[in-house]
Amino acid sequence: MKAKTLDKKFENGESILDDLDLSKSRRPNQEQKRVNVDFPTWMIESLDREAKHLGVTRQSIIKVWLAERLEKIASNK
């Protein structure tokens, strides 16, 4: 299908999902990469308490806090 045809279907409010190969889709800069980080026991315990308080996993709270800090650093530049 040509891009113009796809654009026209989209603009007309028609579904284009059947025309896309979503098995190969990806979100740029959102790929996952595993890292290992060693934390002192007291820090793990504090993270676990806060995560439990918020109802999220330890991994989630670490990701959110790191993202917030990195966004803050980026906005100050």
C-alpha positions as a Markdown table, in Angstrom:
| # | Residue | x | y | z |
|---|---|---|---|---|
| 1 | Met | 0.0 | 0.0 | 0.0 |
| 2 | Lys | 1.3 | 3.5 | -0.8 |
| 3 | Ala | 1.7 | 6.1 | 1.9 |
| 4 | Lys | -0.9 | 8.3 | 0.3 |
| 5 | Thr | -3.5 | 5.5 | 0.5 |
| 6 | Leu | -2.6 | 4.8 | 4.1 |
| 7 | Asp | -2.8 | 8.5 | 5.0 |
| 8 | Lys | -6.2 | 8.9 | 3.3 |
| 9 | Lys | -7.6 | 5.9 | 5.3 |
| 10 | Phe | -6.3 | 7.3 | 8.5 |
| 11 | Glu | -7.6 | 10.8 | 7.8 |
| 12 | Asn | -11.0 | 9.3 | 7.0 |
| 13 | Gly | -11.1 | 7.7 | 10.4 |
| 14 | Glu | -10.8 | 4.2 | 9.0 |
| 15 | Ser | -8.8 | 1.6 | 10.9 |
| 16 | Ile | -5.3 | 1.1 | 9.5 |
| 17 | Leu | -4.3 | -1.6 | 12.0 |
| 18 | Asp | -4.8 | -4.4 | 9.5 |
| 19 | Asp | -2.4 | -2.6 | 7.1 |
| 20 | Leu | 0.5 | -2.5 | 9.7 |
| 21 | Asp | 3.0 | -5.2 | 10.6 |
| 22 | Leu | 3.0 | -4.6 | 14.4 |
| 23 | Ser | 5.3 | -7.6 | 15.0 |
| 24 | Lys | 8.2 | -5.4 | 14.0 |
| 25 | Ser | 7.1 | -2.2 | 15.7 |
| 26 | Arg | 9.3 | -0.6 | 18.3 |
| 27 | Arg | 9.5 | 2.5 | 20.4 |
| 28 | Pro | 12.6 | 4.5 | 19.7 |
| 29 | Asn | 14.7 | 5.1 | 22.8 |
| 30 | Gln | 12.5 | 2.8 | 24.8 |
| 31 | Glu | 14.3 | -0.5 | 24.3 |
| 32 | Gln | 15.1 | -2.3 | 27.5 |
| 33 | Lys | 18.6 | -3.2 | 28.5 |
| 34 | Arg | 19.4 | -5.1 | 31.7 |
| 35 | Val | 21.9 | -3.6 | 34.2 |
| 36 | Asn | 23.1 | -4.9 | 37.5 |
| 37 | Val | 23.5 | -2.4 | 40.4 |
| 38 | Asp | 24.7 | -3.3 | 43.9 |
| 39 | Phe | 23.1 | -1.4 | 46.7 |
| 40 | Pro | 23.8 | -1.5 | 50.4 |
| 41 | Thr | 21.3 | -3.4 | 52.5 |
| 42 | Trp | 19.9 | -0.3 | 54.2 |
| 43 | Met | 19.1 | 1.2 | 50.8 |
| 44 | Ile | 17.3 | -2.0 | 49.6 |
| 45 | Glu | 15.3 | -2.0 | 52.8 |
| 46 | Ser | 14.3 | 1.6 | 52.3 |
| 47 | Leu | 13.4 | 1.1 | 48.7 |
| 48 | Asp | 11.3 | -1.9 | 49.6 |
| 49 | Arg | 9.4 | 0.1 | 52.3 |
| 50 | Glu | 8.7 | 3.0 | 50.0 |
| 51 | Ala | 7.7 | 0.7 | 47.1 |
| 52 | Lys | 5.3 | -1.2 | 49.4 |
| 53 | His | 3.9 | 2.1 | 50.7 |
| 54 | Leu | 3.2 | 3.2 | 47.1 |
| 55 | Gly | 2.0 | -0.2 | 46.0 |
| 56 | Val | 4.7 | -0.7 | 43.3 |
| 57 | Thr | 7.7 | -3.0 | 42.8 |
| 58 | Arg | 11.2 | -2.1 | 43.8 |
| 59 | Gln | 12.2 | -2.0 | 40.1 |
| 60 | Ser | 9.4 | 0.4 | 39.3 |
| 61 | Ile | 10.3 | 2.9 | 42.0 |
| 62 | Ile | 14.0 | 2.9 | 41.0 |
| 63 | Lys | 13.0 | 3.5 | 37.4 |
| 64 | Val | 10.6 | 6.4 | 38.3 |
| 65 | Trp | 13.1 | 8.1 | 40.6 |
| 66 | Leu | 15.9 | 7.8 | 38.1 |
| 67 | Ala | 13.8 | 9.1 | 35.3 |
| 68 | Glu | 12.7 | 12.1 | 37.5 |
| 69 | Arg | 16.3 | 12.9 | 38.3 |
| 70 | Leu | 17.5 | 12.6 | 34.7 |
| 71 | Glu | 14.6 | 14.8 | 33.5 |
| 72 | Lys | 15.4 | 17.4 | 36.1 |
| 73 | Ile | 19.1 | 17.4 | 35.1 |
| 74 | Ala | 18.2 | 17.7 | 31.4 |
| 75 | Ser | 15.8 | 20.6 | 32.1 |
| 76 | Asn | 18.6 | 22.5 | 33.9 |
| 77 | Lys | 20.9 | 22.4 | 30.9 |
